[in-house]
Amino acid sequence: MAVTLNLLPTGYAVSGPLGKVLKLVRMLNVILLSGFIIFVMGLGAYFVFISAQSKNISLENDGLKSQIAAQAKTEQTIFLLKDRITKINSVHETPSSVKVFTKIEPFLASIGQNSDLIELSIDPQKFDMSVVFRTNSDLTEFLSKISNSDVFKSVTLTTFGYNPASGYLATFHIL
Protein backbone atom coordinates (compact mmCIF):
# COMPACT_ATOMS: atom_id res chain seq x y z
CA MET A 1 0.00 0.00 0.00
CA ALA A 2 1.20 3.41 -0.90
CA VAL A 3 1.59 5.99 1.69
CA THR A 4 0.74 9.56 0.80
CA LEU A 5 2.63 12.08 2.68
CA ASN A 6 1.35 15.62 2.68
CA LEU A 7 3.73 18.20 4.04
CA LEU A 8 1.39 21.08 3.34
CA PRO A 9 -0.97 22.23 6.01
CA THR A 10 -4.47 20.98 5.59
CA GLY A 11 -5.81 24.32 4.44
CA TYR A 12 -3.31 24.53 1.62
CA ALA A 13 -3.69 21.03 0.24
CA VAL A 14 -5.11 20.65 -3.28
CA SER A 15 -8.00 18.34 -3.36
CA GLY A 16 -10.94 17.44 -5.50
CA PRO A 17 -11.32 18.41 -9.14
CA LEU A 18 -8.39 20.83 -9.06
CA GLY A 19 -6.08 18.01 -7.98
CA LYS A 20 -7.28 15.85 -10.90
CA VAL A 21 -6.66 18.73 -13.32
CA LEU A 22 -3.15 19.27 -11.92
CA LYS A 23 -2.41 15.56 -12.21
CA LEU A 24 -3.65 15.59 -15.82
CA VAL A 25 -1.56 18.69 -16.59
CA ARG A 26 1.55 16.99 -15.15
CA MET A 27 1.00 13.95 -17.36
CA LEU A 28 0.43 16.15 -20.40
CA ASN A 29 3.64 18.09 -19.58
CA VAL A 30 5.63 14.84 -19.47
CA ILE A 31 4.10 13.68 -22.76
CA LEU A 32 4.64 17.06 -24.45
CA LEU A 33 8.20 17.31 -23.13
CA SER A 34 9.04 13.82 -24.43
CA GLY A 35 7.37 14.72 -27.78
CA PHE A 36 9.40 17.95 -27.94
CA ILE A 37 12.64 16.08 -27.20
CA ILE A 38 11.81 13.53 -29.93
CA PHE A 39 10.98 16.39 -32.35
CA VAL A 40 14.28 18.20 -31.60
CA MET A 41 16.22 14.96 -32.05
CA GLY A 42 14.41 14.29 -35.36
CA LEU A 43 15.07 17.84 -36.50
CA GLY A 44 18.76 17.45 -35.64
CA ALA A 45 18.92 14.16 -37.55
CA TYR A 46 17.18 15.84 -40.50
CA PHE A 47 19.75 18.68 -40.51
CA VAL A 48 22.62 16.15 -40.41
CA PHE A 49 21.03 14.25 -43.32
CA ILE A 50 20.47 17.46 -45.33
CA SER A 51 24.06 18.55 -44.65
CA ALA A 52 25.40 15.22 -45.94
CA GLN A 53 23.16 15.47 -49.01
CA SER A 54 24.35 19.03 -49.62
CA LYS A 55 28.01 17.92 -49.49
CA ASN A 56 27.29 15.07 -51.91
CA ILE A 57 25.47 17.39 -54.29
CA SER A 58 28.31 19.92 -54.05
CA LEU A 59 30.89 17.23 -54.89
CA GLU A 60 28.76 16.02 -57.78
CA ASN A 61 28.38 19.60 -59.01
CA ASP A 62 32.17 20.11 -58.93
CA GLY A 63 32.63 16.88 -60.90
CA LEU A 64 30.13 18.05 -63.50
CA LYS A 65 31.88 21.42 -63.75
CA SER A 66 35.20 19.71 -64.43
CA GLN A 67 33.55 17.52 -67.07
CA ILE A 68 32.05 20.60 -68.71
CA ALA A 69 35.45 22.30 -68.74
CA ALA A 70 37.06 19.22 -70.30
CA GLN A 71 34.31 18.97 -72.89
CA ALA A 72 34.65 22.68 -73.68
CA LYS A 73 38.35 22.16 -74.42
CA THR A 74 37.53 19.14 -76.56
CA GLU A 75 34.81 21.04 -78.41
CA GLN A 76 37.19 23.94 -79.01
CA THR A 77 39.81 21.52 -80.35
CA ILE A 78 37.23 19.92 -82.64
CA PHE A 79 36.14 23.33 -83.88
CA LEU A 80 39.74 24.33 -84.63
CA LEU A 81 40.35 21.03 -86.41
CA LYS A 82 37.25 21.52 -88.56
CA ASP A 83 38.39 25.03 -89.38
CA ARG A 84 41.87 23.81 -90.33
CA ILE A 85 40.41 21.00 -92.45
CA THR A 86 38.27 23.48 -94.39
CA LYS A 87 41.33 25.69 -94.93
CA ILE A 88 43.40 22.68 -96.05
CA ASN A 89 40.64 21.67 -98.45
CA SER A 90 40.47 25.19 -99.86
CA VAL A 91 44.24 25.11 -100.41
CA HIS A 92 43.98 21.74 -102.15
CA GLU A 93 41.23 23.11 -104.41
CA THR A 94 43.39 26.09 -105.44
CA PRO A 95 44.75 25.51 -108.93
CA SER A 96 48.48 24.87 -109.12
CA SER A 97 50.94 27.06 -111.01
CA VAL A 98 53.29 24.15 -111.70
CA LYS A 99 51.90 23.61 -115.23
CA VAL A 100 52.52 27.22 -116.14
CA PHE A 101 56.01 27.14 -114.64
CA THR A 102 56.95 24.01 -116.63
CA LYS A 103 55.83 25.81 -119.81
CA ILE A 104 57.94 28.91 -119.13
CA GLU A 105 61.01 27.13 -117.75
CA PRO A 106 62.67 26.46 -121.18
CA PHE A 107 62.22 30.12 -122.10
CA LEU A 108 63.78 31.25 -118.83
CA ALA A 109 66.78 29.08 -119.60
CA SER A 110 67.09 30.69 -123.03
CA ILE A 111 67.57 34.17 -121.56
CA GLY A 112 71.15 35.12 -122.39
CA GLN A 113 73.98 35.23 -119.87
CA ASN A 114 74.20 38.98 -120.23
CA SER A 115 70.48 39.40 -119.52
CA ASP A 116 68.73 39.48 -116.13
CA LEU A 117 65.26 38.31 -115.09
CA ILE A 118 64.00 41.16 -112.95
CA GLU A 119 60.49 40.02 -112.05
CA LEU A 120 58.40 36.89 -112.51
CA SER A 121 54.79 36.62 -111.37
CA ILE A 122 53.08 33.26 -111.94
CA ASP A 123 49.35 32.56 -111.67
CA PRO A 124 47.60 29.30 -112.59
CA GLN A 125 46.45 30.72 -115.95
CA LYS A 126 49.01 33.43 -116.75
CA PHE A 127 52.31 34.96 -115.80
CA ASP A 128 54.11 38.27 -116.08
CA MET A 129 57.83 38.71 -116.36
CA SER A 130 60.28 41.58 -116.72
CA VAL A 131 63.68 41.03 -118.33
CA VAL A 132 66.64 43.36 -118.85
CA PHE A 133 68.53 42.49 -122.07
CA ARG A 134 72.04 43.94 -122.24
CA THR A 135 72.41 43.43 -125.98
CA ASN A 136 70.12 43.73 -128.98
CA SER A 137 70.98 40.18 -130.08
CA ASP A 138 69.77 38.69 -126.74
CA LEU A 139 66.48 40.57 -127.11
CA THR A 140 66.02 39.47 -130.71
CA GLU A 141 66.82 35.83 -129.92
CA PHE A 142 64.39 35.73 -126.98
CA LEU A 143 61.60 37.41 -128.96
CA SER A 144 62.03 35.01 -131.87
CA LYS A 145 61.90 31.95 -129.56
CA ILE A 146 58.82 33.12 -127.71
CA SER A 147 56.97 34.27 -130.86
CA ASN A 148 57.69 31.04 -132.78
CA SER A 149 56.51 28.90 -129.86
CA ASP A 150 53.03 27.41 -129.90
CA VAL A 151 53.05 26.74 -126.11
CA PHE A 152 51.22 29.95 -125.15
CA LYS A 153 47.87 31.33 -126.28
CA SER A 154 49.10 34.90 -126.39
CA VAL A 155 52.20 36.89 -125.58
CA THR A 156 51.80 40.61 -124.96
CA LEU A 157 54.68 43.03 -124.65
CA THR A 158 53.30 45.41 -122.01
CA THR A 159 56.31 47.71 -121.54
CA PHE A 160 59.49 48.28 -123.48
CA GLY A 161 62.26 50.70 -122.70
CA TYR A 162 65.92 51.38 -123.38
CA ASN A 163 68.60 52.71 -121.05
CA PRO A 164 72.16 53.05 -122.42
CA ALA A 165 73.63 52.01 -119.05
CA SER A 166 71.52 48.89 -118.41
CA GLY A 167 70.06 47.91 -121.78
CA TYR A 168 66.56 46.99 -122.93
CA LEU A 169 63.79 46.48 -120.36
CA ALA A 170 60.89 44.37 -121.62
CA THR A 171 57.84 43.27 -119.65
CA PHE A 172 55.68 40.45 -121.00
CA HIS A 173 52.15 39.31 -120.13
CA ILE A 174 51.77 35.70 -121.24
CA LEU A 175 48.62 33.54 -121.26
C-alpha positions, 0 to 999 in steps of 0.5 A: 500500500502506498503511503501519501505524505502531505507536508502542506498544512491541511488548508493549503492542500489541493483536493478534488477536481483541481487536484485531478486537473493538476495531475492531468496537466503533469502527465500532459507536460511529461508527454509534451516534453518527451514529444518535444525532445523527440521532435528536436532529435528528429530535426537534428537528424534531419539537418545532419542528413540534409548537410550530408546530401548538400556535401554530396550534391556539391561534390557532384556539381564540382565533378560536373563542372570539371567535365564541362570544362574538359568537354569545352576544351575538346569542343574547341579543339574539334572546332579548330580542327574543322576550321583547319580542315576546311582551310586545307581543303580550300588550299587543295582546291586552289589551282596549281601554277606548276603547269605554267612554270613548266611551260615557261622554264625552257624560255627562262633558260634561253635568256642570255647570260648577259640578260637578267630576269627582274620580275616573274609573277606566276598565276595558274592561268598566266604569268608576267615577267620583266627582263633586262637584255644587255644586248640587242641580239639577246632581245632578238633571240628571246623574242624570236623563240617566244613568238615562234613557240606554240606553247602559249595562247598569247604573248603581250609586250606590255612595256618596253624601254631602253637605257644606255647604261643597263640595256633593254627592259621588256615586260611580257604578259603571257597567257 
